[in-house]
């Protein structure tokens, strides 16, 4: 995927996380960037980049619940 598209997708994911968790956007980016899902998201071969924002957000939320 093009970098611009991934930047926007990352921003949407962080914004939604911030809204759902009631936190600021910087903290939401930190949570996403330090998640296992972001590790997969950063690897184009994982296919996660092609999945919906909601799918990725749900996985990040599950990871947060486990920790």
ABEGO torsion letter per residue (X at the ends): XBAAAAAAAAAAAAAAAAAAAGBBAAAAAAAAAABAAAAAAABAAAGAAABBAAAAAAAAAAAAAAX
